[in-house]
Amino acid sequence: MTGDTPGPAAMRNEYAADLGLTEADLAGDWHSQFDRWFADAVAFGLPEPNAMVVGTADPAGRPSGRTVLLKGYDPEGFVFFTNHLSRKGVEASANPYASLVFPWFPMHRQVVVAGRVTHVDRATSEAYFASRPRASQLGAWASPQSQVVPGREVLEERYREATERFADQPEIPTPSHWGGLRVQPESVEFWQGRAGRLHDRLRFRRLDEGGWTVERLAP
């Protein structure tokens, strides 16, 4: 490091001693608990509380991650939308497992999800695509997501072409290569920062025989 900027090893944020998460605090299921914490994140005023880091891996196990926006959740899992030909789309098809991390740092909280990836039905994908701003719809047609392009001008030209192509159409169709992915949880961990780095980590884990169990993990 140069100048007055401290190195990463010197950066430290001590969490409050009165924060905590006990087994008695938890809702009866992961979905209800996520409801509570997501509502807290929204009320706290976090920018884009639905932002999450999505981790996927190719068939050889080489991982990749990126931040995307959660667009829905229910007891069946967490839903986001993407170009299925993007890196995450291709990896999710070839190796259908993913992790999600909701990094709610100002609240000293995070939620960590791991589970199987499935495709959302076409009707749901089309309904969401129709709700997007027109500029975002055009962008979905214009961008060959994750592919190498020689320059910004290529994207802008493809966007102009898409704009002209659909100029007379009040409703832009959903691209065949675009749609929703659902991560069906096998585990959902609720992490609460604590003083002295003795964080609380409580995990809902799906049992092989059905149902769920709650486990405390060491920090």
N, C-alpha and C positions, 0 to 999 in steps of 0.2 A: 504494500500500500504506500501511497505517497501523500505528502502534505499532512493536514490535520485529520484525515479520515482514519478512524480506527480500523484495525483488521477484524475479520470475522470472529476470531477467537476472543476479542475483547468486548464483543457485543453481548449484552446480557439484559434480560428483562425479567425481574423477579415478580412472580405472580402473587396475588393477594392471598393472605392466609385464610380469609373467611370464605373463599370459594370452595366448592366441593360438589361431589356427586356420589350419593350413596345408593345402595340397592333399593332402599325405601323411597328414594326420589323418583325412580323409574316408573314410566307407564307400564301397562301390562303387556305391550307388544312394541316392536321397533317402530312401526308406522305411527302409532300415537305419540311415542317419544320424539320421533323426528318432527311431527306436527308441532309439538311444543317448542323445540329448539329452533325450528325454522321461523315460527312466529316471533320468537325472541330476537332472532337475527334481523328480521324485517323491522320490528319495533325499535331496535337499537340504532337503526339508520345505516347499516352497513351498505356500501356501494355494491350493487349486484350480489345480494345474498344467495342467489341461485347459481353463482359461478362455482364450478367444481372442476377438479383436475381428474381427467379420465386417463387411466393407464391401460394399455393393451399390449399384446406381445405377438410376434409372428410365430409361425410353426416351430422355429428353432429356439424359441424362448427369448429372443432379443426384445426388450421392452421399449416402449415409447409412451410419452405422456404429453398432454396438452390441456388447456383450460377451455371448457365449453359451458354452455348454459343449460341448466336443468329446465325442462319445459313441462314436466308433470311427474307426479308420483302418486301411488296408491298401494294397497297391500301387495300388489303383484310386482312392484318394483319402481325404478327410476327411469324416466324417459328423456332422451334428447334426440335431436335431429341432425342429420349430416348427409354429405355426399357419400354414397356407398362405395365409390371408387377412390375415396381418400385413403390415406394410410390407416386411419383408425377403422374405417369401414371395411377395408380389405382384411386387416388383422382380426377384426371382430368376427368376420365370416370364417376365416381359416382357423382361428383359435378362439372359440366363442366364450371367453371369460374376460372379465374386466374388473378393475378397481376404481372407486370414486373416492375423492377426498374433498370435503367441504372445509375450506381453510378460514374459519371465522376467528382470525387472530386477535382483533381488538377485544373480543369477548373471552379470550383464552380458551376457546373451544375448537374442536374439529370433529367431524363425523367421517368415519372411514368405512367404506362398503366394499365387499367382494362378492362376486356372483357370476352367474351365467348370463350371456347376452343372447337375446332373441330379437327378431324383427317385429316391429309394430305393424299391425294390419294396414293395408293400403288406404282404406277409407279414413283412418285416423291421420295418416301422413298427409293425405290430400286436404283434409279439413284444416290441419295446422298450417300447411303451406298457403292456403287461401287467406289465412288471417295475417300473414306477414306483410310488411310494407312492400309496395311494388318494386322499389329499388332493391330490396333483399331478394325478391323473387327473380328479378333479372340477373342479379349476381349469382344465384344458384345455377342459372343457365350458362352464364359467361365464364365462370371459374372452373378450370380443370383441377380441382383441389388436390394439393400435395404433389402435383406434377411439376417438373422443372420448366420454367418459361424464360425466354431470353431477356425479358425486360417488362417494366410496368406498362409500356405502350401496347404490348400484346393483350393484356387484360382489358385495357381501356378500349381497344378496338373490338374485342369480343363483346364487351358490354354494349358498345354502339350497335353492333350487329344484332344483339338480342333485343335492344330497344326498338330497332327498326322492324325486326321480325314480328314482334308482338304489338306494334303500334296501334293496330286496328282491333285488338282484342281486349275487351274490358277485363277479362279474367285470364290470367296466365296459367297454363296447365302445369301440373307438377312434373318435373323431370323424372323419367323412369329410373334414373340412378340415384334418386334422392328420397330419403324417408327417415323414419324413426327407428331408434334402437332402445330396447328396454334391458336394463340390468336387473335381473331377478336375484335378490340378495340371498346369499348363503350365510353371510355374517354382516352385522351392522354394529360398529363400535362407536360409542359416545365417549369422547375424550375431554376432560376438564382439567385445565392447568391448575396446579397447586404449588404452594410455597416449597422451596427446597427441592424442586423437581420431583416430588413425590405425587405425581399426577394421578388422578382417578381415571381409570379406563374400564368401562363396563361394556361388555359385548353380548349382543343377542346372536346366538349361533343356531342355525337350523340343524336338527338331528336327522340322522339317516333314516330312522324309523318314523319320522314325522314329528311335527311340533318344534318348539324352540327351547333353548336353555339360556340362562344368563350367567356369564362368567366374568370374574374380575381379573384383569391382566396387570402384572407388575409394570410399573412405568419404565 
